[in-house]
């Protein structure tokens, strides 16, 4: 693939903006968590795009491995975040019978 | 050929991401997210990250998506007509225009940053073993990044404990009632 790396960065930016918009707009906790996953994926893509940019630049001899390593860490953190978030959703549903963020304003009131 | 496939997959990923935000039913959101993850895995593969593409499929599409589907089915949120009424009018709330503007500003700033970074042409051939060879990756992870690796293993253990505590059916109230 000979696509320049900035196109990968642009895709990461677009996905991050869509995820952020969903995070702000939606009120269903589960969908909000999915939007966080979307943003983490965009971050992953930009890590890999940066790694690709350095690995395929003129004069580079071996692939730069920081990007893939951090992408693996991000994947692990995303899995942890989904597990804890969904456990919280289940605890919330058990006490309130709702998954709407509008119903959970205890600290605001 | 590979270039055309990249652009097709990029468009598919963006459309699927829009589906996550705009779909009314949480089940449709999960399936859109799954499509987005698969498109991203193909993009990783095209860009030369073979191991990361496999990890993306295994961890995201295999584990995380199953977790989301499991919770949606457990709470019975995917039934037709079970949409959250607050989400059916998500664009008509008072501050939703502001939120869209914030997201558009993020998009604009990001695009500007990429533009300022200048062109990043591909000047070398992709090596046959890809850009994330597993021996090299293992050397990084168990060498330079050994401490973060151990920290993340502790984090995983703490998560396992925390999830059990959170999702357990009110154990404290029960034991309090018996005492």
Interface residues (C-beta under 8 A of the other chain):
Chain A: X1 X2 X3 X4 X5 X6 X7 X8 X9 X10 X11 X12 X13 X14 X15 X16 X17 X18 X19 X20 X21 X22 X24 X25 X26 X27 X28 X30 X31 X33 X34 X35 X37 X38 X41 X44 X45 X48 X49 X51 X52 X53 X55 X56 X57 X58 X60 X62 X63 X65 X66 X68 X69 X71 X72 X73 X75 X76 X77 X78 X79 X80 X82 X83 X84 X86 X87 X88 X89 X90 X91 X93 X94 X99 X100 X102
Chain B: X2 X3 X6 X7 X10 X13 X14 X17 X18 X20 X21 X26 X29 X30 X33 X36 X37 X40 X43 X44 X46 X47 X48 X49 X51 X52 X55 X56 X59 X60 X63 X64 X67 X68 X71 X72 X74 X75 X77 X84 X86 X87 X90 X91 X96 X99 X100 X102 X103 X104 X106 X107 X110 X111 X114 X115 X117 X119 X120 X121 X122 X123 X124 X126 X127 X130 X131 X132 X133 X136 X137 X139 X140 X141 X145 X148 X152 X155 X156 X159 X162 X163 X166 X167 X169 X170
